[in-house]
Amino acid sequence: MLEAVAMELVRRGHAVTVLAATGGYGGSGDAGEKLGGEKGVRVKRMKALSFGRASKLAKLLDYASYYVAMVPRLMMVGPRPDVMVALTTPPFLSVLIRIASRLRGARHAHWVMDVYPDVMLGYGMIREAGLSHHVLRAVARFGFGGARCLAVLGLGPDMAEKLAAYCADGRKPEWVALWETAGRTAGEGETEALRKARGWGEGETVFLYSGNMGLGHCFGDVIAAGRRLSGEGVRLAFFGRGGRRREVEMAVGVGEWGGAVPVMGDYVSQEELPAHLASGDVHLASLDPRWDGTMVPSKLQGIFFSGRPVLFTGSATSSIGRWILESGAGWVCAPGDEEGHVAAMREARDSVVRARMGAAARAYAERHFSRAINVPRVAEILTQYE
């Protein structure tokens, strides 16, 4: 995502410098490799710890080392920047950027992927209305404040609403949805070959979950509904990793399945992603309502571009819920509503219904999740000082 925006800024005549840790995201070790090869984009890599996501302590150590490495870079990077843009990993990077921007005579802007400290509430790291919560809310408000703050940009309408509590002086947060990154859609032959290789029958309706199985997601209702309908041609498939994967494995491994047994798989490669997304007849997505506005899962963009409907477990007022209902491209079921999930899955067995919703998904994606539209919108917001 950052790569696309950086390239757009360069296309508009701006010089872009990216400060990245050598460890990369989650300790992957590939920070900024693509950006570093783009003309007009400089990537400054800082030595930092890269324990990854092995534990909370490992993440804290990674974050601390990034902060320490970032301070001198921010003060010495040249030429003097006009705008300093902060993402949200590590948390509260906004504070450092606001201070540095004042010292360097620059504006500061914030492209928010996760809302802190609200995410910490979801993880159970702090207690709501406790002393830590009050202090960290004040820290977040400071980071987004000041006359030099150019923009606070979220990923969806519910996130913008959440961010409003941290923006002073009547500043209104903006939002731009992320965009599809697979780059292409799979052909019918490619998709059918993958389904056949996975052993999925022509008469089966495959409900596919693909992506992070994190703590903010919920799976109990779809597993219970899928178990009840497995004898009616419904198959569940879960591909990905995350904090709840083991929980999903245990849930699908307990009890009898009247028909197709759920499939468990890993992440797929970028090359295989288009066919993988198209291989599911219906995609599964979820977000615990307690996390609404703190994050906006980006999986919907690729799903909609693949022309597949979505069964979403979550609230109708979340960004994902709103987009599905606005588009008419799926079902929104509240967590705990097992019967609603069963009814949605039964309706999704109808290929005519799936085709209609899939077409609606693709049309909505082209209007709202297009790289050609949304990347320039982000660039425009980040350069509105001109």
Backbone torsions as a table, in degrees:
resi	resn	phi	psi	omega
1	MET	NA	-47.2	178.9
2	LEU	-62.2	-37.0	179.0
3	GLU	-58.2	-45.7	-177.9
4	ALA	-63.7	-42.3	-179.1
5	VAL	-68.7	-42.1	178.2
6	ALA	-59.7	-43.0	179.4
7	MET	-65.1	-37.2	178.0
8	GLU	-66.4	-40.5	177.9
9	LEU	-63.0	-40.7	177.1
10	VAL	-63.6	-41.5	178.9
11	ARG	-59.6	-30.5	179.8
12	ARG	-85.0	2.5	175.8
13	GLY	97.8	9.8	179.9
14	HIS	-93.5	153.5	172.0
15	ALA	-97.2	133.9	-175.1
16	VAL	-121.8	128.9	173.7
17	THR	-119.6	129.4	179.5
18	VAL	-112.1	126.9	174.7
19	LEU	-99.3	118.0	-175.6
20	ALA	-135.2	149.0	175.2
21	ALA	-79.0	150.6	179.5
22	THR	-67.0	-23.0	-176.5
23	GLY	-73.3	-24.0	-178.8
24	GLY	73.9	-176.5	-178.0
25	TYR	-74.1	120.7	179.2
26	GLY	66.8	23.1	178.6
27	GLY	77.3	23.5	-175.5
28	SER	-75.4	-21.9	177.2
29	GLY	79.6	11.5	-176.7
30	ASP	-118.3	26.0	-175.1
31	ALA	-57.5	122.4	172.3
32	GLY	72.0	10.4	-176.1
33	GLU	-61.7	-44.3	179.6
34	LYS	-67.5	-44.3	-178.8
35	LEU	-62.1	-37.4	-176.6
36	GLY	-61.6	-21.1	-179.4
37	GLY	-92.6	-0.6	-178.0
38	GLU	-90.0	130.8	178.3
39	LYS	-63.6	130.1	179.6
40	GLY	93.6	-7.4	178.6
41	VAL	-113.7	119.7	175.8
42	ARG	-100.3	134.0	176.8
43	VAL	-115.2	118.5	177.3
44	LYS	-102.5	112.2	-177.8
45	ARG	-94.6	131.1	-178.7
46	MET	-108.9	139.5	177.1
47	LYS	-71.9	123.2	179.5
48	ALA	-147.8	162.2	178.6
49	LEU	-66.5	153.0	-177.5
50	SER	-141.9	56.4	177.2
51	PHE	-70.9	-23.7	179.5
52	GLY	80.9	-145.1	-172.6
53	ARG	-104.7	26.8	-176.5
54	ALA	-61.5	-34.1	-179.5
55	SER	-162.3	169.9	177.1
56	LYS	-63.4	-39.6	178.7
57	LEU	-62.4	-41.2	179.3
58	ALA	-61.0	-43.2	179.0
59	LYS	-64.7	-41.4	179.9
60	LEU	-62.6	-40.1	178.0
61	LEU	-65.5	-41.2	176.5
62	ASP	-60.1	-46.6	-178.6
63	TYR	-62.3	-45.8	-178.4
64	ALA	-60.4	-43.4	-179.6
65	SER	-66.4	-32.7	177.8
66	TYR	-66.0	-45.0	178.3
67	TYR	-57.9	-46.8	-177.8
68	VAL	-61.0	-42.5	-179.2
69	ALA	-72.5	-28.3	-174.5
70	MET	-73.1	-36.7	-172.4
71	VAL	-55.6	-54.9	180.0
72	PRO	-65.1	-32.9	179.3
73	ARG	-63.0	-45.0	-179.3
74	LEU	-61.2	-35.6	-176.2
75	MET	-82.0	-21.2	-174.9
76	MET	-109.1	-16.3	-175.3
77	VAL	-61.3	136.6	-178.5
78	GLY	-130.8	162.2	-4.8
79	PRO	-68.8	172.8	-178.3
80	ARG	-56.6	126.8	-177.1
81	PRO	-74.5	150.3	172.1
82	ASP	-84.7	-36.7	-179.7
83	VAL	-137.9	134.8	171.6
84	MET	-107.8	124.7	-177.4
85	VAL	-110.9	126.6	178.5
86	ALA	-107.4	136.2	167.0
87	LEU	-90.4	-163.3	-174.2
88	THR	-120.4	18.1	170.4
89	THR	-129.1	117.5	6.0
90	PRO	-77.3	164.6	-177.7
91	PRO	-59.1	147.5	175.4
92	PHE	62.1	25.0	172.8
93	LEU	-62.2	-21.9	179.2
94	SER	-57.2	-35.9	-178.4
95	VAL	-64.4	-47.3	-179.6
96	LEU	-63.5	-40.0	-179.2
97	ILE	-67.3	-39.2	179.1
98	ARG	-63.5	-44.7	-179.3
99	ILE	-64.7	-46.4	-178.9
100	ALA	-64.3	-38.9	-179.1
101	SER	-64.3	-36.0	177.6
102	ARG	-66.3	-43.9	-179.1
103	LEU	-67.4	-30.1	-178.4
104	ARG	-95.1	-2.7	-179.6
105	GLY	71.2	33.9	-177.8
106	ALA	-113.5	168.0	169.4
107	ARG	-87.1	161.6	174.6
108	HIS	-129.8	144.5	179.7
109	ALA	-137.2	160.9	-171.7
110	HIS	-138.2	118.3	176.9
111	TRP	-102.1	102.1	-167.8
112	VAL	-92.9	121.5	175.9
113	MET	-100.7	-29.0	178.2
114	ASP	-140.4	135.0	-177.2
115	VAL	-92.9	114.2	176.0
116	TYR	-104.2	141.7	11.4
117	PRO	-91.4	9.6	-175.5
118	ASP	-60.3	-36.3	177.3
119	VAL	-60.9	-36.7	-179.9
120	MET	-65.8	-31.2	173.8
121	LEU	-64.0	-43.7	179.9
122	GLY	-61.4	-37.3	179.1
123	TYR	-77.7	-9.5	-178.0
124	GLY	78.1	18.4	-178.2
125	MET	-78.4	-28.6	177.3
126	ILE	-134.5	164.2	-178.4
127	ARG	-102.2	134.2	-179.8
128	GLU	-60.0	134.9	179.6
129	ALA	69.9	4.7	175.1
130	GLY	-77.5	174.0	-177.8
131	LEU	-59.8	-44.3	-179.6
132	SER	-61.3	-39.8	179.9
133	HIS	-62.9	-46.0	179.9
134	HIS	-63.0	-42.6	-179.4
135	VAL	-64.7	-45.3	-177.2
136	LEU	-70.6	-30.6	174.2
137	ARG	-64.0	-40.4	177.9
138	ALA	-65.0	-38.9	177.7
139	VAL	-62.1	-44.7	179.8
140	ALA	-63.3	-41.4	178.8
141	ARG	-63.1	-37.6	177.7
142	PHE	-63.2	-44.8	-177.7
143	GLY	-59.3	-37.3	-177.7
144	PHE	-91.3	2.8	-172.7
145	GLY	-97.1	-173.6	176.3
146	GLY	92.2	153.1	-178.3
147	ALA	-67.1	-21.2	-179.2
148	ARG	-83.0	-5.1	-179.3
149	CYS	-70.1	117.2	-176.4
150	LEU	-83.1	-42.1	-175.9
151	ALA	-165.1	149.3	168.6
152	VAL	-121.7	114.7	-169.7
153	LEU	-118.2	121.4	177.6
154	GLY	-104.9	-172.5	-173.3
155	LEU	-107.5	-6.0	-177.9
156	GLY	-169.1	169.5	-176.2
157	PRO	-62.4	-39.1	-180.0
158	ASP	-70.4	-31.2	176.1
159	MET	-68.4	-40.8	177.5
160	ALA	-61.0	-38.9	177.5
161	GLU	-64.9	-40.0	178.6
162	LYS	-66.7	-41.3	-178.0
163	LEU	-68.1	-24.0	-178.4
164	ALA	-57.8	-29.5	-179.8
165	ALA	-68.8	-16.2	-177.4
166	TYR	-106.6	2.4	-177.7
167	CYS	-108.5	121.7	-177.9
168	ALA	-94.2	176.8	174.3
169	ASP	58.6	28.6	176.2
170	GLY	72.6	10.6	179.5
171	ARG	-67.2	132.5	-178.5
172	LYS	-103.0	119.1	177.4
173	PRO	-62.4	149.0	176.4
174	GLU	-109.8	165.7	175.5
175	TRP	-144.0	146.3	173.6
176	VAL	-138.0	126.7	179.4
177	ALA	-67.5	147.4	173.2
178	LEU	-69.5	175.4	-171.2
179	TRP	-129.2	166.5	-178.8
180	GLU	-71.7	141.2	-175.5
181	THR	-122.1	-1.5	-177.6
182	ALA	-64.9	-30.6	175.1
183	GLY	91.2	-19.9	179.7
184	ARG	-159.3	166.1	173.2
185	THR	-109.0	150.7	-176.4
186	ALA	-81.9	147.1	174.4
187	GLY	-76.4	161.2	-177.9
188	GLU	-60.8	-40.7	180.0
189	GLY	-64.2	-40.3	178.5
190	GLU	-63.8	-41.3	-179.5
191	THR	-67.4	-45.5	-179.0
192	GLU	-64.6	-36.1	178.4
193	ALA	-63.7	-39.4	179.1
194	LEU	-68.6	-41.3	178.0
195	ARG	-62.0	-41.3	179.5
196	LYS	-65.1	-41.8	179.5
197	ALA	-63.0	-29.9	179.1
198	ARG	-86.4	-4.2	177.7
199	GLY	79.3	24.1	-179.5
200	TRP	-90.9	122.1	-175.7
201	GLY	-73.2	157.9	-179.5
202	GLU	-63.8	-32.2	-177.8
203	GLY	-85.3	-1.8	-178.7
204	GLU	-87.7	145.7	170.2
205	THR	-104.9	112.6	-174.4
206	VAL	-93.9	122.3	174.9
207	PHE	-100.8	111.2	-169.0
208	LEU	-107.8	125.9	168.7
209	TYR	-105.2	125.0	-177.4
210	SER	-133.4	117.9	177.8
211	GLY	136.6	-160.5	-176.5
212	ASN	-69.3	129.8	175.0
213	MET	-101.6	64.6	-173.6
214	GLY	-83.9	177.9	-175.6
215	LEU	-68.0	-21.0	179.4
216	GLY	-82.8	1.2	-178.0
217	HIS	-106.5	158.1	-178.4
218	CYS	-132.9	138.2	-171.6
219	PHE	-127.7	-11.1	-172.2
220	GLY	-58.1	-43.2	-175.7
221	ASP	-68.5	-41.7	-178.6
222	VAL	-69.9	-34.0	178.4
223	ILE	-68.5	-43.5	178.7
224	ALA	-63.6	-44.0	179.9
225	ALA	-67.6	-41.0	178.5
226	GLY	-63.2	-36.4	177.8
227	ARG	-63.8	-43.5	-179.0
228	ARG	-65.5	-29.7	-175.1
229	LEU	-105.2	5.6	-176.9
230	SER	-63.1	-25.6	177.1
231	GLY	-81.8	-3.3	-179.2
232	GLU	-109.3	21.3	176.3
233	GLY	91.0	13.2	178.4
234	VAL	-96.0	130.5	174.8
235	ARG	-125.9	133.8	174.4
236	LEU	-97.3	145.4	176.5
237	ALA	-141.6	130.8	-178.7
238	PHE	-122.7	118.3	179.0
239	PHE	-122.2	126.1	177.9
240	GLY	142.3	-169.1	179.2
241	ARG	-138.9	-177.4	176.8
242	GLY	135.9	177.3	-173.7
243	GLY	-62.6	-23.5	-179.3
244	ARG	-103.3	4.7	-178.3
245	ARG	-60.5	-45.7	180.0
246	ARG	-59.8	-38.2	177.7
247	GLU	-62.4	-41.9	178.4
248	VAL	-65.4	-44.1	178.8
249	GLU	-58.1	-42.7	-179.7
250	MET	-67.8	-39.7	-178.3
251	ALA	-65.9	-42.0	-178.5
252	VAL	-77.4	-17.9	-178.7
253	GLY	-89.0	-5.6	-178.3
254	VAL	-103.1	133.0	176.7
255	GLY	87.5	177.2	-176.7
256	GLU	-95.4	146.9	173.3
257	TRP	-114.8	126.6	-175.8
258	GLY	-72.2	-16.0	-179.2
259	GLY	-144.3	-124.4	-175.9
260	ALA	-63.8	130.0	177.4
261	VAL	-81.9	138.9	179.7
262	PRO	-58.3	150.9	179.0
263	VAL	-103.5	136.3	174.1
264	MET	-114.6	127.8	-179.8
265	GLY	-139.0	174.4	-179.2
266	ASP	-98.1	179.1	171.2
267	TYR	-58.5	151.1	177.3
268	VAL	-105.3	162.7	-180.0
269	SER	-71.9	162.3	178.0
270	GLN	-61.9	-34.1	179.6
271	GLU	-65.6	-38.0	-177.2
272	GLU	-86.3	-11.3	-171.9
273	LEU	-56.7	-46.4	-179.0
274	PRO	-56.9	-46.4	179.4
275	ALA	-68.2	-36.8	178.3
276	HIS	-61.0	-47.0	-179.7
277	LEU	-64.0	-37.3	-179.5
278	ALA	-77.3	-15.6	-176.6
279	SER	-71.4	-23.3	176.2
280	GLY	-84.5	140.1	176.1
281	ASP	-76.4	-36.7	177.1
282	VAL	-137.6	138.6	177.6
283	HIS	-98.0	148.6	176.9
284	LEU	-104.2	137.6	174.6
285	ALA	-142.3	155.7	-179.9
286	SER	-157.0	156.2	171.7
287	LEU	-158.9	120.8	176.6
288	ASP	-58.3	127.6	-177.7
289	PRO	-54.9	-23.0	177.3
290	ARG	-65.4	-18.1	-179.4
291	TRP	-99.0	0.4	-177.5
292	ASP	-54.7	132.7	177.9
293	GLY	84.2	-19.7	179.5
294	THR	-81.5	-25.6	176.8
295	MET	-152.0	157.6	175.6
296	VAL	-131.0	99.7	-179.8
297	PRO	-53.4	136.6	-174.3
298	SER	-93.8	5.9	-175.9
299	LYS	-68.1	-25.6	-174.9
300	LEU	-61.2	-34.3	-176.7
301	GLN	-60.3	-50.6	-179.5
302	GLY	-66.5	-37.1	179.2
303	ILE	-62.8	-48.8	-178.6
304	PHE	-63.2	-39.5	179.2
305	PHE	-67.3	-26.3	177.3
306	SER	-78.7	-4.7	177.1
307	GLY	75.8	36.9	-179.7
308	ARG	-120.5	141.3	176.2
309	PRO	-76.4	167.7	-174.4
310	VAL	-130.5	136.2	168.7
311	LEU	-103.5	111.9	-173.9
312	PHE	-107.7	126.7	173.0
313	THR	-97.5	107.7	-176.6
314	GLY	169.0	-164.7	-177.0
315	SER	-93.7	149.9	179.5
316	ALA	-71.4	-16.9	-178.4
317	THR	-93.5	-5.8	174.4
318	SER	-70.5	163.2	178.6
319	SER	-58.2	-45.8	-179.6
320	ILE	-61.4	-46.4	179.3
321	GLY	-59.8	-44.1	-179.7
322	ARG	-63.2	-45.0	-177.3
323	TRP	-65.0	-37.9	179.2
324	ILE	-67.1	-43.9	-179.5
325	LEU	-69.5	-39.4	177.8
326	GLU	-63.0	-38.6	-175.9
327	SER	-81.9	-23.2	-173.2
328	GLY	70.8	27.7	-172.2
329	ALA	-108.7	30.1	177.5
330	GLY	163.7	-159.9	-175.3
331	TRP	-127.0	143.8	175.0
332	VAL	-120.4	118.7	-178.6
333	CYS	-122.7	135.1	179.5
334	ALA	-71.1	144.9	173.4
335	PRO	-57.3	135.8	-177.3
336	GLY	94.9	-11.2	-179.8
337	ASP	-94.3	76.4	-178.6
338	GLU	-63.3	-40.5	-179.1
339	GLU	-64.0	-36.5	176.4
340	GLY	-63.2	-39.1	177.1
341	HIS	-65.7	-41.0	178.4
342	VAL	-62.1	-45.1	-179.6
343	ALA	-62.9	-41.5	179.7
344	ALA	-64.9	-41.8	179.9
345	MET	-65.7	-38.3	178.1
346	ARG	-65.0	-41.9	178.2
347	GLU	-64.4	-36.0	-178.9
348	ALA	-70.3	-12.1	176.3
349	ARG	-68.9	-18.7	-179.3
350	ASP	-79.8	115.1	-176.7
351	SER	-64.2	-29.7	178.4
352	VAL	-66.6	-42.7	177.8
353	VAL	-62.9	-44.9	-179.8
354	ARG	-62.4	-41.5	-179.4
355	ALA	-64.0	-42.0	179.9
356	ARG	-64.7	-45.8	-179.7
357	MET	-68.5	-36.1	178.3
358	GLY	-63.7	-39.3	177.3
359	ALA	-66.2	-37.9	177.4
360	ALA	-65.9	-37.3	178.3
361	ALA	-62.8	-46.7	-178.9
362	ARG	-63.8	-43.0	-179.4
363	ALA	-64.0	-39.7	179.6
364	TYR	-67.0	-41.0	179.5
365	ALA	-61.7	-41.3	-178.9
366	GLU	-65.4	-28.5	178.8
367	ARG	-86.4	-33.9	-169.1
368	HIS	-117.8	-20.0	-176.1
369	PHE	-120.2	26.0	-176.9
370	SER	-81.4	130.4	174.6
371	ARG	-59.4	-40.0	-176.9
372	ALA	-64.6	-23.6	179.8
373	ILE	-97.8	-46.4	-169.7
374	ASN	-79.5	-34.4	177.9
375	VAL	-61.6	-48.7	176.1
376	PRO	-60.6	-31.9	178.0
377	ARG	-63.9	-42.9	177.7
378	VAL	-63.5	-45.8	179.9
379	ALA	-60.4	-38.8	179.7
380	GLU	-63.1	-42.8	-179.9
381	ILE	-65.2	-38.3	-177.6
382	LEU	-76.4	-10.4	-179.7
383	THR	-121.8	21.5	-175.3
384	GLN	-75.6	1.4	174.6
385	TYR	-75.3	-17.0	-172.8
386	GLU	-69.9	NA	NA
